[in-house]
Amino acid sequence: MRDLQLLADYLVRLRQEKLQLGHSQALADDPRIIHLVITAHEAELCSRILAAVKVLERDSGKFIQEYLS
């Protein structure tokens, strides 16, 4: 299960990077708002994957029931 913790740590770091990128894009007042939206979606996806990893780490049966059925 240590591998899952490493993956979770990576996802937390990746999410933080995406949020920081989105913040800097917003501050730059970039007229291409689509980049900001895409970055926000990427950060949200990291959060969703992290939540799934935590469920998998606690209970593989619940993971299967929630995410694979």
C-alpha positions as CSV (number, residue, x, y, z in Angstrom):
1,M,0.0,0.0,0.0
2,R,3.0,2.3,0.2
3,D,2.8,2.7,-3.6
4,L,-0.7,4.1,-3.2
5,Q,0.5,6.6,-0.7
6,L,3.3,7.7,-3.1
7,L,0.6,8.1,-5.8
8,A,-1.6,10.1,-3.5
9,D,1.4,12.4,-2.6
10,Y,2.0,12.9,-6.3
11,L,-1.6,13.7,-7.0
12,V,-1.6,16.3,-4.2
13,R,1.5,17.9,-5.6
14,L,0.1,17.8,-9.2
15,R,-3.2,19.4,-8.0
16,Q,-1.3,22.2,-6.2
17,E,0.7,22.9,-9.4
18,K,-2.5,23.1,-11.4
19,L,-4.1,25.4,-8.9
20,Q,-1.0,27.7,-8.9
21,L,-0.9,27.7,-12.7
22,G,-4.6,28.7,-12.8
23,H,-4.0,31.4,-10.3
24,S,-1.1,32.9,-12.3
25,Q,-3.1,32.7,-15.5
26,A,-6.0,34.5,-13.8
27,L,-3.6,37.2,-12.5
28,A,-2.1,37.6,-16.0
29,D,-5.5,38.6,-17.2
30,D,-5.0,36.3,-20.2
31,P,-7.8,36.8,-22.7
32,R,-7.7,33.1,-23.5
33,I,-10.0,32.1,-20.6
34,I,-10.1,28.6,-22.0
35,H,-6.6,27.9,-20.5
36,L,-7.9,28.8,-17.1
37,V,-10.9,26.6,-17.4
38,I,-8.8,23.6,-18.6
39,T,-6.4,24.1,-15.7
40,A,-9.2,24.1,-13.2
41,H,-10.6,20.9,-14.7
42,E,-7.2,19.3,-14.4
43,A,-7.0,20.2,-10.8
44,E,-10.5,18.9,-10.1
45,L,-9.5,15.6,-11.9
46,C,-6.5,15.3,-9.6
47,S,-8.8,15.7,-6.6
48,R,-11.2,13.0,-7.9
49,I,-8.4,10.5,-8.6
50,L,-7.0,11.2,-5.1
51,A,-10.3,10.5,-3.5
52,A,-10.6,7.2,-5.4
53,V,-7.1,6.2,-4.4
54,K,-7.9,6.8,-0.7
55,V,-11.0,4.6,-1.1
56,L,-9.0,1.9,-2.7
57,E,-6.4,2.1,0.0
58,R,-9.1,1.7,2.7
59,D,-11.4,-0.8,1.1
60,S,-10.9,-2.4,-2.3
61,G,-14.5,-3.8,-2.3
62,K,-16.0,-0.3,-1.8
63,F,-13.6,1.0,-4.5
64,I,-15.0,-1.6,-7.0
65,Q,-18.5,-0.9,-6.0
66,E,-18.2,2.9,-6.3
67,Y,-15.9,3.3,-9.3
68,L,-16.0,0.1,-11.3
69,S,-19.7,-0.8,-11.4
